[in-house]
């Protein structure tokens, strides 16, 4: 049985036992706690709270916060007004409620007949702050979270300076691996460079609550950076630790602290948040031919605005910067000052640019097949791939078994070891998993293939491989604000036409 199922069962049984006794002490029949929905009605009647609270008890995850408030109100019925008592009751109701219920010295008192408790202004503020933090944390962890777009990897679908909401409910919220952490901070404490914002005294295994849908092809997904399990404090996730190893060697990376800083590890939920489009789901086969993406043999139909690099030649005269901005060309503008430009263009922008009288030609920049880029997954000369000609590669699926060979082991090495927690050794062409010889491997999780819409300026699965399902954070759903980082407040900083849009 799953450990979360066991813990949840114990939590529910002990809490229900405590409420049974609380109901009895309050003059209600204890068995009423066993009747779904009706038990909340009785509970609200015992603590003398209005029945409209019941509405919020029906809203998923918001009801968790309401139940915490109801537990506090139960504690007040037993004259537990101290901050420590209430904190213990909220954190450990499965112990505290049974204590109140079955301890002969703890007596229930009707809340309407108790004298009013006068709290100091400080206590009022502390209570308000604590419950605000709890409420906001529940919403952030289980419902929806705000993110900003820091890089151009998803241009023009998402822009640098976009502020968006990411739904945790879409794929199901996951239990934090490191629940002991500083509120509203991801992995590093504010005003510090590398001080952890979390404690690993408790490190929970992966568990995801049911969601509204599975991850689908072409969804825009936020996920934890899969190469971010180990990193350099100097480079953080801007350059993968594993890329540094390939470029400089392990000894240099670990011993040159002045250049690389310390080498640290992070649990899955504290790895950097990335946002990309899910090109391939578990079981798909992905191939890129001359920059065109094929999914299971069919060319990708991307609802976003893909961009690629183009070589643009003019008759020798320059292209006016204002004209480029009019057709939304703002990124990586390079020129040799002789009328030749390297521009990052969407199909729409390329079409508009062709209409300029001084533009002679627009040619896509495509790396030829066989031109091996050593930084492209799976990083071996047996697969001489690049960003424009890649694959085919199969995306692993939970329960599927793959035959292990020396030709394909680099595809699955990190999955077997880092993501699924096994020990892998290779000797004389043979594979040993957890000390036992193996010629195949069965995957425990589903994996995904993520790519940015800005195809020539995106650190994505082509550079680091598969994204495990336990790294998936949520689905990008809505942009509520868009600010141009290169403009001032009075010079078009707010992109009015980009506000309040749904992410597609």
N, C-alpha and C positions, 0 to 999 in steps of 0.2 A: 504494500500500500504506500502511496506517495506520502512523504514526510509532512507535506502541507495538509494533506487530508487528515492525518493523525492529529496534528497540532490543532487544526480547525475543529475537529470533532471533540477533543478535550476542552478546548476553549468554550465551545457551545454548551457542552454538557455541564461543565462547572458553573458557567454563568447562569444557565437555566435553573440549576439546582439552587443557586443563590437567590434568583428572582422568585422561585417557588416559596422559599422561606420569607422573603420580603413581602410577597403578596399575603401570606398567612398572617404575619405580624401586623399588616395594615388592615386586616379584617376581610380580606378577599380569600376565596378558595384557591389553594395553591395550584391545583390542576389546570386552572385557566391559563397558566403560562405556556401550556403545551399546545394551545389552539392558535395557529398562525393568524396574523392580522388582529384577531380579537384580543390577543395578549397585549398588543401595543395600546389598544383602547383602554384596557384595565390599568396598564402602567401609567398612562397620561392622567387617568382619574385619581390614581393614588398620589401622584406628585402635584395634583391640582393645576395642570397646565391645559391651555385651550385646545380643543380638538382640531383646530386648523393646523397644529403641528403635524397632524397625521399626514397631511399632503406631502410634506418633505420626507416623511418616512418611506414614501413610495418611489422616491427619486434615487436611482442607484448612486452609491458612493457619497452623495449628499446625506443620505440617511445615516451613514457612519458618523458624521459630525453631530447629527441630531441625537443619535443614541448616546454619544458621549455626554451631551448636555443633559440627557435624561438620567444618566448615571450620576452626574453631579447633583441633580435635584433629589435623587434617592438618598445620597449621602447627607444632604441638608435635612432630610426627614429624620435622620438619626443624629442630628446636631453635629455633623462633621463639617464645620465651616472653615477649618484651617487649610491653608494652601497645600501643605504636605499631604493631608488626608485626601483632598480632592485629586491631587496629582496621582497618588497611589491608586485611587479608585478608577481613574481614567486609564492608567497604564496597565493595571492588573485587576480588572473587574472579576476575572475568574477566580481570584483568591479573596478579594476584599468583599464582594457581595455575599459569598457563602459565610464569611466571618460575621458580617452584620446580621445575616439571616439566622444563624444557629448559635450565636453567642448569647447566653442568657442575660448578660449585663447590657446588651445593646437593645434599646427600646425605640419603637417607631413612634413618632409624634406627628400629628396632622400638621402640614405646613401652614395652614390658615390659622392655626391656634398657637403658633410659636411667636414669641416676641421678635420684632424686626432686628436683624443683625446689622449693626452700623460698621461699615468698613471705612478705613482711612482712604484718603485720596490716592495714596501710593498703591494700596491694595487694589483699588478699583482699576487703576491703570495697568497693574501687573496682570490682573484677571483678563482685562480686555485684550492686552497684547498676546497673552498665552493662547487665548481662544482664536484670535485673529491668525496667529501663526499656524495653529492646528488646522483651521478651516482652509487657509490658503495652501498649506502643504497637501491636504487631502485633494483639493482641486488640482494642484500641480502634478501630483503623482498619479492620480487615478482618472482625471477628467480631461483637462486641457492645459497646455503650457504655451507661453509666449516665447518666440525665438526671433533672432535677427539674422539677416543674410550678410555674412562678412566677406565673401569672395564671389567672383563672377562665374563660378562653375555651372550655374544654372541659368545664365543669361540666354535669351531674353525672357524666359518663363518667369524667373525670379531675379530681382535686381539687387545689387549691393545697396544696402540701406532699406530693404523691405523689412517690415515688422509683421510677423505672421503668427497665427495660432495653429498649434499642432494638436490633433485629437489623439488622446491616449485610448479613448473608447473604441476607435475604429478597428484596431487589431487586438484590443484587449490590453488593459494596463498590466504591467509586470511588477512583481514584488521587488523592491530595491535590494540589490546584493548587499549594500552597506547602509542599513537603516539609521545608524548613528552618524549623523552628519549635520553640519551647520546649515540652518534653513536658507533656502533660496540661492545657494551657491553650488556650483557644479563640482569642481574638483580641487580648487585652490582658494585659500582664504583671501578675502579682500586685502589690498595694500601689501601683499606678499608676492614673491615670485614663484615659490614652489612649496609653501607650507600646505599640507593636505587639509582639506575641509571636512574630512571624514575619518572615522575610526574603523578599524577592521577587527575589533573585538568580536563582533557578530558579523559573519559572512554567510548570507543565506544562499541556498542553491536557486537555480532559475525556476520561476513559476510565473505563468501568465494567465490572467483571468480571461474568460470567454469574451470575444470582441464582436463587433457588428459584422465584420467580414474578414476573410483572409487577405493577405497581401496579394494584390493583383498586378499583372503586367501593366506598365505605364503609370502606376501610382507614384506620386512624389512622396518619398519616405525620409523621415529623420531616423538616424541610427547611430549607434556608438561606433567609432572608427575601429575597424577590426585589427589594424596594424598598431593600435595604440596600447596594447598590453604592456609594452616596454617602450621607453622613450628617453631621449636626452633632454635634460632640463633647459639647455640652451636653445635647442631647435624645437622642442615640444612636438606638436603634430604637424608642423609646417614641412618638415622632412622626416619621413619614416625612419625609425631606428634601424630597421632592416635594410633600408636603402643606404644608410650611413655605413653599415657593416660591409655591404657589397662594394662601396666606394673606397672606404678607408681601411677596412680590416678591423677585426674585433679588438686587438691589442691597442690600436690607436684610439678607438672610440671609448674604451674603458679606462685608459690610463692618462689621456690628455684632458683633464678636467677644465683647464683654462679655456679650451676651445669647445668641448662638448658638454661641460658641466657634469652633474651626477646622472647616473643611469638609474631610472626608477621604474616601478611596475604599477599598474592601475587595474582594479577590478573592472569587469565589463561595464557596469552602470556609470563608472566615473571616467570612461574614455571619452575623448572629444566627440561632440555631436557633429555629424555630417548630414548633408541633405542632398539627395540625388534622385534620379528617376529609376524605378525598378524595371529593368529591361527584361530580366529573366527570373522566373520563379523556379522552385524546386522541380527537377525533372526536365526542364527546358534545355535545349542545345542552342548555344549562341555562336554566331560567326560574323565577322566583319570582313567585307570584301570591298576594297577601294572606298572605304569610309561608310559604306552602306551596311546597316545592321540587319542580320537575318535571324529570326527566332523560329526554331524548328523548320527551317527551310523557307520561311516566308518573310519578305521584307517588312521591317518594322514600320508601323503606322503610328508615328509619335504625335500626340495631341499638343505638345509644347512647341516652342520656337527654337529649333536646333540651329546652332551656329558652327561654322567651320572657318578655317583660314583660307584666304584667297590672295592671289597675286593680281593686282590691278595696275594696268598700264594706261597712261594718258598720252596725249600728243606732246608731252613735255611740260605743259603748264600744270600748276598745282591745283589740287581740289580744295576749295574753300572750306575751312574748318566749320563754319556755320552751316554749310550745306550738308556736311557729314552729320552734324548734330540733328538736322531736320529729319533725316531718315534713320535716326537712332543708332548711328555708328559712333561709339564713344570709347571702345576698348582697344588697347594695344595697337595704336596707329603708328606704323613704322614706314619710313620712306627713305629712298636714297637721294632725294632732292633732284632727281632727273626724270621725274614723272612716273616712277614705279613705286607702288605702295604694297605693303602686306597688311591686309585688313581682315578683321574677324566679322563675318557677315552672316545674317540669316538669309533664307531664300528671298524673303520679301525685300530686304535691304539691297541684295545683289540685283534684283530686278529693277529697283528704282535707280540704282547707281548706273546701270547700263544706259539709261536714258540721258545721262549727262553728255553734252556735246564733245567734251574733251577726253572722255573715257574711250580708249581704243579696244581694250580687251579685259575680261575678267576670267581668270583661270583658277580652278580649285587647286590647293596645295595638298597633294596626296603622297604619303610615303609608299614607295613601291613594295610589292610582295617580296618577302625574303630579306628585306633590309632590317636586320635584327636590331632591336633596341633592348639592351641588357637589363633595363629597368622595367621591362614589361613582363607581367606574370605569364608563365611560371619561372622566369629567370634562368632558362637554360637554352643552350644552343640547339637542342633537339627540337625546340619550338621557336624558330627564328621569326617572331611576330613583332608587330609595331601597332601604334594606335589606329592605323587605317586598314591594316590587314592582320586579322587576328582570328585564331580558332580553327576549327570548331572546338568548343569546350562545353562539357555537360555539367549542369548545375546539380549538385548532390541533393538527394531527397531522403527524408527519414525512412528507415526501414529498407532502403535499397542497398544492395551489395555490389561492390566493384572488385574486380580482379586486380591485384596489385602487381605492377611491373616496374622495372627500372625506368621505363619510358614515361609512366604516368605518376610516379610517386611524388614528384614535386607539386602536382595539383592538390594532393590530399594530405601532405605532411603536416601542415599547420592545423588542418581539421582534426586529424587523429590525435595530435599532441596538445596544442594550445586550446582549441575550442571544445574538444570532447574529453580532454584530461587523461590521455593514455601515454605510456612510454613507448617510444618507437626506436628500434635499433636496426641497422642494416649491416649485414656481414656476408661477404662472398655472394652478393646478389640475392640473399635471402632476407626476409623481413621478420622481425620479432616484436610483437605487440605485448607489452606487459610481461616480457620474458618468455613468451610462447611463440613458436614459429607460426606464421600466418601467411597465406597466399591471397587472402581477400579481406575486405573490411566492410562492415555494415554500419551505415550512418545512423546516429542517434537523433540528429536534428535536421530540419529543412534549412536550405541555404538560398541566397538570392544574389543576383548579378545586378549591380548598380552602376549607372553611368550618368554623368552630367549632360545637360542639353548643350552646353558650350563645349563641344566635343574635342576641340584642340586646346582647351585650357581647363581641364578637369582631372584632378587626382581621384580616380575611381577604380572600379574592379579590374580594369586593364592593368593597373599598377599594383594592386594588392590582393586581388582574388575575390573570394566569396565572402558574403556577409551572413553570419549565423543568425538564426531566428531569435536567439536570446539577446542579440544586439539591436534588434528593431525597437525603436522608441515609440513612433506614432506616425500618423499620416498628416502631411501639410494640407490644410483645408482652406485657409482664408487669410488674405493680406489686409490688414486694417490701416496700415500707414506705410508710406514710401517716401524716404528722404534721400536726396542726391548728396552724397558725401563731398562732392567737388564744388558745390555751390553754396552761397550764403543764404540766409533766411529771406532776404529781400531780392534775391536774384534767382528765383525758381527752385529753391531747396526742396520745397514740398512738391512732389509729383502728383498733382491733383488728379490726373487721368488714370493713375495707377492705384488710387485708394479704393478700399472696400471691394476687392475682387476675389473671386474664387480661384483657387489654385487648380489648374488643369494639366 
